[in-house]
Amino acid sequence: MASIRFFAAAAEAAAVDAATIDAATIGALRAALTTRYGAEFERVLGRCSLLVNGTRATDDAVPLSGSDTVDVLPPFAGG
C-alpha cells in the first residue's frame, strides 16, 4: 500500500493528514481517494499536484508500488 500525505486544503477536505491506499497507478489512486473522501475532496484534488517520492506525477498511468509515498499538494501562494 502506498503512503499518502495530505497538505493544507487537501488535509482539511480529507479530514486526515495521512492514509494508506492500495492502488496500481496514480489514476487508480485518484479514484480510490475520491471514493474514500467524497465530492468535496474530489473538488480539491482536481487542483492538487501529486508527487510520488518527491517527483511530480502528471500522468494517471504513473505506476505505484507499496513502498511509494504520494504527497497531495494543493496550490499555494507565498511571498
N, C-alpha and C positions, 0 to 999 in steps of 0.2 A: 504494500500500500504506500502510495506517495504521501509525504507530509505536506500539508498545505498551511501557509501562514497568511493571515488576513491583516491588512493595514488600513487605518483611517476609516473612511466611509464603508469599505468592504467589511471590516470587522464589525462596524455598527449594524450593517444590514444583515449579517450572518449571526450576530449576537454571540460570536466566539472569536478568539484570536487565532485559533489553530484547529486543525482537523486532520484526519487521515482518510483518504479515498482510494479505492481500488479502481483505476482507470488505465486503459492501454494507451490513450492518446490525449492530447490537450482538448480535442473536440469532445471526447467521452467525458473528460473531467468537467468541462463547462456544463454538459447535460446533467451530470451527477450533482454538481453543485446547485444548479437551478432546481432540480427535483428536491434536494435536501433543504434548501434555504428559501425557496419561493420566489414570487414575482418581483418583490422589491429588490431582492438580491440580484435577480437577473438583470434588472434595470441598471444597477450599479456595475455589475460585472461587464456589461456591454461597453463601459467606458474605461475599464481597467486594463492595465498591462499585466501579462503573466510572465514571470521569469522562472525558468527551470534551471536550478543550480546556478543562478546568477546570470543566465543568458536569456534575453527576451525571446519568447516563443510567439511568432507572428502567424504561424500556420497551424490549423487544427489537426493536421496529420503528424505533428511532432510527437514522437513516442515517449511514453513514460515508463519508468521501472519503479519497483518498490523502494529503491534507495534514493529516489529523487525528492528534492524539496522544491515546491512551487510557491512563489510569492505572488499574492494578488494585490496589485498596487493601483489604487485609483489615481487619477491625475491630481497633481498638487501644484501650488504656486509658492514661490518663495522670493525672498528679496534680500 
